[in-house]
Amino acid sequence: MTEDVALASEQLPRPAYKRILLKISGEALMGNQQFGLHPPTVAKIAEEIKALHGLGVEICVVIGGGNIFRGLQGSAQGMERTTADYMGMLATVMNALAMQSAIESRGIVTRAISAIPMDQICEPYIRRRAVRHLEKGRVCIFAAGTGNPYFTTDTAATLRASEMKCEAIFKGTQVDGVYDSDPKTNTDARRYDRVSYDTVLVKNLKVMDASAIALARDNALPIIVFSLDEPNGLAGIVQGRGKFTVVEPG
Protein backbone atom coordinates (compact mmCIF):
# COMPACT_ATOMS: atom_id res chain seq x y z
CA MET A 1 0.00 0.00 0.00
CA THR A 2 1.43 3.37 -0.99
CA GLU A 3 1.73 6.22 1.47
CA ASP A 4 -1.03 8.20 -0.31
CA VAL A 5 -3.43 5.25 -0.30
CA ALA A 6 -2.68 4.52 3.36
CA LEU A 7 -3.33 8.16 4.27
CA ALA A 8 -6.62 8.19 2.34
CA SER A 9 -7.68 5.00 4.10
CA GLU A 10 -6.93 6.51 7.50
CA GLN A 11 -9.04 9.56 6.67
CA LEU A 12 -12.17 7.54 5.88
CA PRO A 13 -14.70 7.47 8.74
CA ARG A 14 -14.70 4.19 10.60
CA PRO A 15 -17.97 2.20 10.43
CA ALA A 16 -20.15 2.95 13.43
CA TYR A 17 -21.14 -0.73 13.66
CA LYS A 18 -19.18 -3.97 13.51
CA ARG A 19 -22.10 -6.31 12.75
CA ILE A 20 -25.37 -5.30 11.11
CA LEU A 21 -28.47 -6.77 9.54
CA LEU A 22 -29.61 -5.34 6.21
CA LYS A 23 -33.36 -5.65 5.60
CA ILE A 24 -34.52 -5.21 2.01
CA SER A 25 -38.09 -5.48 0.82
CA GLY A 26 -38.84 -7.78 -2.08
CA GLU A 27 -40.38 -4.81 -3.90
CA ALA A 28 -36.98 -3.08 -3.82
CA LEU A 29 -35.65 -5.80 -6.14
CA MET A 30 -38.24 -5.02 -8.83
CA GLY A 31 -36.51 -1.83 -9.96
CA ASN A 32 -38.87 -0.10 -12.38
CA GLN A 33 -40.74 -3.31 -13.11
CA GLN A 34 -44.11 -4.38 -11.74
CA PHE A 35 -43.07 -7.89 -10.78
CA GLY A 36 -40.07 -10.16 -10.29
CA LEU A 37 -36.34 -9.47 -10.17
CA HIS A 38 -34.61 -6.58 -11.91
CA PRO A 39 -31.01 -7.78 -12.46
CA PRO A 40 -29.41 -4.28 -12.51
CA THR A 41 -31.06 -3.50 -9.16
CA VAL A 42 -29.87 -6.78 -7.65
CA ALA A 43 -26.37 -6.04 -8.95
CA LYS A 44 -26.43 -2.53 -7.45
CA ILE A 45 -27.36 -3.86 -4.00
CA ALA A 46 -24.65 -6.52 -4.30
CA GLU A 47 -22.10 -3.77 -5.03
CA GLU A 48 -23.28 -1.88 -1.95
CA ILE A 49 -22.82 -5.00 0.18
CA LYS A 50 -19.36 -5.57 -1.32
CA ALA A 51 -18.29 -2.00 -0.45
CA LEU A 52 -19.54 -2.40 3.13
CA HIS A 53 -17.88 -5.80 3.46
CA GLY A 54 -14.62 -4.20 2.37
CA LEU A 55 -14.79 -1.97 5.45
CA GLY A 56 -14.70 -5.05 7.68
CA VAL A 57 -18.38 -4.99 8.66
CA GLU A 58 -20.04 -8.36 9.35
CA ILE A 59 -23.27 -8.50 7.35
CA CYS A 60 -26.56 -10.38 7.66
CA VAL A 61 -29.26 -9.92 5.02
CA VAL A 62 -33.00 -10.56 5.11
CA ILE A 63 -35.01 -10.00 1.91
CA GLY A 64 -38.79 -9.98 1.61
CA GLY A 65 -40.71 -11.81 -1.10
CA GLY A 66 -43.29 -9.21 -2.15
CA ASN A 67 -41.87 -8.93 -5.67
CA ILE A 68 -42.96 -12.53 -6.27
CA PHE A 69 -45.75 -13.36 -3.81
CA ARG A 70 -47.25 -11.80 -0.70
CA GLY A 71 -49.02 -14.09 1.75
CA LEU A 72 -51.45 -11.42 2.92
CA GLN A 73 -52.56 -10.68 -0.64
CA GLY A 74 -53.05 -14.36 -1.34
CA SER A 75 -55.07 -14.70 1.84
CA ALA A 76 -57.19 -11.68 0.91
CA GLN A 77 -58.03 -13.37 -2.39
CA GLY A 78 -59.44 -16.41 -0.63
CA MET A 79 -56.35 -18.59 -0.18
CA GLU A 80 -55.92 -20.24 3.21
CA ARG A 81 -53.60 -17.95 5.21
CA THR A 82 -51.08 -20.57 6.31
CA THR A 83 -50.63 -21.85 2.75
CA ALA A 84 -50.30 -18.31 1.42
CA ASP A 85 -47.65 -17.46 4.01
CA TYR A 86 -45.61 -20.55 3.18
CA MET A 87 -45.71 -19.55 -0.48
CA GLY A 88 -44.42 -16.12 0.53
CA MET A 89 -41.56 -17.79 2.43
CA LEU A 90 -40.59 -19.70 -0.71
CA ALA A 91 -40.50 -16.40 -2.59
CA THR A 92 -37.93 -15.09 -0.10
CA VAL A 93 -35.76 -18.15 -0.79
CA MET A 94 -35.78 -17.33 -4.51
CA ASN A 95 -34.71 -13.76 -3.74
CA ALA A 96 -32.01 -14.98 -1.34
CA LEU A 97 -30.52 -17.26 -4.02
CA ALA A 98 -30.51 -14.41 -6.55
CA MET A 99 -28.75 -12.12 -4.09
CA GLN A 100 -26.30 -14.88 -3.14
CA SER A 101 -25.33 -15.34 -6.79
CA ALA A 102 -24.87 -11.59 -7.30
CA ILE A 103 -22.71 -11.17 -4.18
CA GLU A 104 -20.55 -14.23 -4.82
CA SER A 105 -19.89 -13.12 -8.41
CA ARG A 106 -18.11 -10.18 -6.77
CA GLY A 107 -15.76 -12.39 -4.80
CA ILE A 108 -17.57 -12.38 -1.44
CA VAL A 109 -18.29 -15.72 0.26
CA THR A 110 -21.91 -16.09 1.36
CA ARG A 111 -24.24 -18.55 2.99
CA ALA A 112 -27.95 -18.77 2.16
CA ILE A 113 -29.63 -20.02 5.32
CA SER A 114 -33.27 -21.11 5.36
CA ALA A 115 -35.62 -21.38 8.32
CA ILE A 116 -37.39 -24.16 6.38
CA PRO A 117 -35.08 -27.13 5.68
CA MET A 118 -34.19 -27.47 1.97
CA ASP A 119 -30.68 -28.84 2.16
CA GLN A 120 -30.00 -29.02 -1.57
CA ILE A 121 -30.05 -25.23 -1.98
CA CYS A 122 -29.70 -23.65 1.49
CA GLU A 123 -28.17 -24.40 4.85
CA PRO A 124 -30.65 -25.04 7.68
CA TYR A 125 -30.72 -22.28 10.27
CA ILE A 126 -28.46 -23.14 13.22
CA ARG A 127 -27.64 -20.07 15.26
CA ARG A 128 -24.12 -21.04 16.36
CA ARG A 129 -23.14 -22.01 12.81
CA ALA A 130 -24.49 -18.72 11.43
CA VAL A 131 -22.53 -16.73 14.01
CA ARG A 132 -19.38 -18.61 13.01
CA HIS A 133 -19.97 -17.74 9.35
CA LEU A 134 -20.12 -14.06 10.29
CA GLU A 135 -16.93 -14.33 12.31
CA LYS A 136 -15.22 -15.77 9.23
CA GLY A 137 -16.30 -12.82 7.12
CA ARG A 138 -19.09 -14.56 5.22
CA VAL A 139 -22.30 -12.72 4.36
CA CYS A 140 -25.30 -14.59 5.81
CA ILE A 141 -28.52 -14.32 3.81
CA PHE A 142 -31.47 -15.50 5.90
CA ALA A 143 -34.43 -16.87 3.94
CA ALA A 144 -37.92 -18.23 4.61
CA GLY A 145 -38.72 -15.75 7.34
CA THR A 146 -39.02 -17.30 10.79
CA GLY A 147 -40.28 -20.55 9.24
CA ASN A 148 -43.73 -19.87 10.71
CA PRO A 149 -46.88 -18.42 9.14
CA TYR A 150 -48.37 -15.17 10.44
CA PHE A 151 -44.92 -13.58 10.87
CA THR A 152 -43.54 -11.08 8.36
CA THR A 153 -39.96 -10.76 7.13
CA ASP A 154 -39.78 -7.56 9.22
CA THR A 155 -40.23 -9.68 12.33
CA ALA A 156 -37.83 -12.28 10.95
CA ALA A 157 -35.21 -9.58 10.40
CA THR A 158 -35.53 -8.29 13.96
CA LEU A 159 -35.42 -11.83 15.34
CA ARG A 160 -32.30 -12.77 13.37
CA ALA A 161 -30.60 -9.48 14.23
CA SER A 162 -31.23 -10.16 17.91
CA GLU A 163 -30.02 -13.76 17.69
CA MET A 164 -26.89 -12.77 15.75
CA LYS A 165 -26.21 -9.96 18.23
CA CYS A 166 -26.20 -7.36 15.48
CA GLU A 167 -25.65 -3.80 16.60
CA ALA A 168 -28.33 -2.34 14.31
CA ILE A 169 -30.86 -3.10 11.60
CA PHE A 170 -30.46 -1.13 8.37
CA LYS A 171 -33.71 -1.00 6.44
CA GLY A 172 -33.33 -0.01 2.79
CA THR A 173 -36.45 1.61 1.36
CA GLN A 174 -37.54 3.91 -1.48
CA VAL A 175 -37.42 7.01 0.76
CA ASP A 176 -34.59 8.56 2.76
CA GLY A 177 -35.97 7.97 6.24
CA VAL A 178 -39.13 7.99 8.33
CA TYR A 179 -41.73 10.70 7.68
CA ASP A 180 -44.80 11.76 9.63
CA SER A 181 -46.88 11.08 6.49
CA ASP A 182 -46.28 9.67 3.03
CA PRO A 183 -43.80 12.01 1.27
CA LYS A 184 -44.94 10.67 -2.10
CA THR A 185 -48.43 12.09 -1.60
CA ASN A 186 -47.78 14.92 0.88
CA THR A 187 -45.15 17.49 -0.08
CA ASP A 188 -45.29 18.89 3.47
CA ALA A 189 -44.35 15.57 5.08
CA ARG A 190 -41.67 16.02 7.76
CA ARG A 191 -38.70 13.65 8.00
CA TYR A 192 -37.47 12.56 11.41
CA ASP A 193 -33.74 12.45 12.09
CA ARG A 194 -34.46 10.39 15.20
CA VAL A 195 -37.70 8.88 16.44
CA SER A 196 -38.58 6.56 19.32
CA TYR A 197 -40.03 3.08 19.01
CA ASP A 198 -43.10 4.21 20.93
CA THR A 199 -43.72 7.13 18.55
CA VAL A 200 -43.49 4.77 15.60
CA LEU A 201 -46.07 2.48 17.20
CA VAL A 202 -48.44 5.20 18.42
CA LYS A 203 -48.40 7.13 15.14
CA ASN A 204 -48.31 3.98 13.00
CA LEU A 205 -45.41 5.34 10.95
CA LYS A 206 -45.05 2.15 8.87
CA VAL A 207 -41.34 1.63 9.52
CA MET A 208 -41.85 -2.09 10.16
CA ASP A 209 -44.80 -4.05 11.46
CA ALA A 210 -45.71 -3.62 15.12
CA SER A 211 -44.30 -7.00 16.20
CA ALA A 212 -40.90 -6.14 14.70
CA ILE A 213 -40.82 -2.70 16.34
CA ALA A 214 -41.80 -4.14 19.73
CA LEU A 215 -39.09 -6.82 19.47
CA ALA A 216 -36.48 -4.21 18.52
CA ARG A 217 -37.58 -2.05 21.44
CA ASP A 218 -37.36 -4.94 23.89
CA ASN A 219 -33.79 -5.65 22.74
CA ALA A 220 -32.72 -1.98 22.42
CA LEU A 221 -31.88 -2.65 18.76
CA PRO A 222 -31.70 0.55 16.69
CA ILE A 223 -33.29 0.62 13.23
CA ILE A 224 -31.71 2.87 10.62
CA VAL A 225 -34.07 3.65 7.74
CA PHE A 226 -32.43 4.91 4.53
CA SER A 227 -32.95 5.09 0.78
CA LEU A 228 -31.39 2.44 -1.43
CA ASP A 229 -30.69 5.33 -3.83
CA GLU A 230 -28.69 7.23 -1.19
CA PRO A 231 -25.73 8.93 -2.99
CA ASN A 232 -23.29 7.90 -0.24
CA GLY A 233 -24.43 4.28 -0.52
CA LEU A 234 -24.92 1.77 2.27
CA ALA A 235 -21.28 2.08 3.33
CA GLY A 236 -21.75 5.83 3.75
CA ILE A 237 -24.85 5.33 5.88
CA VAL A 238 -23.02 2.86 8.15
CA GLN A 239 -20.28 5.48 8.50
CA GLY A 240 -22.91 8.06 9.53
CA ARG A 241 -22.96 10.02 6.25
CA GLY A 242 -26.05 10.89 4.23
CA LYS A 243 -29.77 11.09 5.02
CA PHE A 244 -31.42 8.53 7.27
CA THR A 245 -33.64 8.14 10.31
CA VAL A 246 -32.65 6.33 13.49
CA VAL A 247 -35.44 4.56 15.40
CA GLU A 248 -34.24 4.20 18.98
CA PRO A 249 -35.36 4.33 22.62
CA GLY A 250 -37.17 7.55 23.51
N, C-alpha and C positions, 0 to 999 in steps of 0.2 A: 504493500500500500504506500503510495507516495505521500509526501508531507502535506500537499494541498488536499488530497482526498481524505487523509486522516483528520485534518483540521475541519473540513466540511462536515465529516461524520460527527465530530465532537460538538459542532454547533447545532446539530439537529436536536429538537426537543426529545427528551426520552419519553417513551410511552407511559401513560399514567397508570396502565394496568398490565399485569404480567399474564393473566389468563382471562379470556373473555368468551362469551357466547354470542354469536351473531345470529339474529333471527331475521329471516327473510320471508316475506309472504310469497305464496305461489304466484299470485298475480304479478309480482315484480319481475318474474321470469318471462312474462308474455311480451315485454317490450311494447311495441305499438300494435301488436296483434290482439285479437279478441279471444284467443284460446291457445293453449299449448306452450311450447318452449320457443323462445326467440334466441337462436344461437349467439348472435352478437352480444345480447344482454347477459347471457350466461358467461360468455368469455370475459366481459367487462368485470363482472363480479369476481370471477376467478383471478383476474389481474389485481383487483383490490386486495383479495385475500393473500396473494403472493407477496405484495408489497408489505402488508402487515406482518406476515410470517417472517419476512426479511429483517424486521426490527426485533425479532426474538420473542414475539408475543405467542402464547399458546392459544390455539383457536378451536372452539367448538362451533358447529353450525347446525341450525335447525331450519328447515324450509317447509313452508306450508304446501298444500296440494290444490289450492283453489284455481289454478290455471288449467287443471285437468278435471277435477271433480270435487264438489263441496258436499259433505254429508248433510248439512242442514238444508241445502237446496233440494237434495234428493229426497229427504224426509218430507219437505214441504210439498213435494209433488206426489206424495202417496207411498213412497218407499218406506219400508220398516226402518226405523232410526238406527238400530244397531247395525244392520246390513249396510246402510248408507255410510255410516261412520267408518266401517271397515274398508269400504271402497275408497273413501277419502284417505285413509292411512296408506293404502297401496299407491295412491297418487303421489304421496310424499316420498315413497321409496323410488319411484321413477325419477322424481326431481333430484333426489339425493345421488342417484347413479349418474345422472347427467352432470351434476356439479362435481362429483368425484372425478369423472373423466376429464372435465375442463381443467381442474386444479392439477391433476397428475400430469397432464400434457405440458404443464409449466414447471415440472421438476420437483413438485412438492408431494411427499408421501402422505396418503390419506387412509382413513378407514371409514367405510360406510357401515353403520351399526344400527340394526333394526330391533325395535321393541317386540316385533313379531318374528319368531324364528323362520328364517329362509336362508339356510346355510350356504346354498350354492351361489348367492349373490351378495349377501351381507353377513357380517359378524353378528351373533346374538349379543344383546346388551348385557354386559357384566361390568359393574361399576369399577372394580379394581383394575380390570384389564384396560378399560377406557382411560382411566387416570394415567396408567403406565404409557399408553400411546401418546398422550399429551406431553408427558415428561420426556419422551423421546423425540419430540418435535413434530409429531404427526398431527394432521388436521383431522378431527373427529366429526363426521357428519352423521347426526342422529336422525333416523327415519322412523316412520310408523307411529309417530306421536308417543303417547304413553303406553300404547298397546291395548288401550281400553276405549270403548265407545263413550260418548258424552263428554269427552275432554278434547279441547282444541289444541292446536300446535302451539298457541301462546302459552297454555298451561304446561305443555310438554317442555317448551323452551325454559320456562322458569324452574321446573322440576330438575331438568338436566343441569342447568346452571348451578343450582343449589347442590346437587349431588357431586358435581365436578369441582365444587368450591371455586367457581369463577368469581371474579371480583366485580363484574358488571355484565349486564345484557345490553347489547347494541342492536337496536331494532331499526333496520333499513326500510324506509317508506318512500312515498312519492312526494312528501312535503318535508320541510327542513326543521321539524320539531312538532311540539304539541301546541295547538291553538284553542282558544275558548269557543270557537265555532269553526265550521268548515271554510278554510281560506279559498277553496275553489268556487264557493257560491257567495261568500261574504267578504267583500274587499276590506271591510273594517275589522276583520278577525284579528285578535291580538295573540302574538306568539309568546309563550312562557320561556324564559331562560331556565328557570327551575320551578318545579311544582311538586307538591307532596302527594304521596299515595292516596291519602284521604280525599284530597281535592279532586283527584282523577276519578275516584269512586263516586263521590257525592255529585259532581258535575257531569258524570258519565262522558268523559272526554275521549273515549274510544282509543286509548293508547294500546291496551290489550284487554282481553276479557276480564271480568271481575275476579274470577278464580285466580288468574295469573297475577293480577295486581296484589291481591291479598296474600298470596304465597311469597311474592317478592318483598312485601312489607314485613311479613313475619320473619323473613331471613335477612332483613336490612340489605337487600340486593338492589343497587341502583339500576335504573333503566335509562339508557341514553337513546333518544329518538332523533334520527337524522335522515337526510335525503340521500338516496343512492346516487343522485346526480350532484352531490356536494363537490365543488371544485377541488377542495383539498383531499378528497377521497377518504376512504375508511381509515387509512393510516393517519391522516391529518386529524380526523375526529378523535381517534384514540390518543393522539398527542395533545388534544385540547384546542385544536385550531378549527375554525369554521363555525357554521351555525348548527345548533342542536339544542335539545331540551333535556335536562336531567330530571328524572322522577326519583325522588328521594324522601327520607323521613321529613316530616314537617318541623 
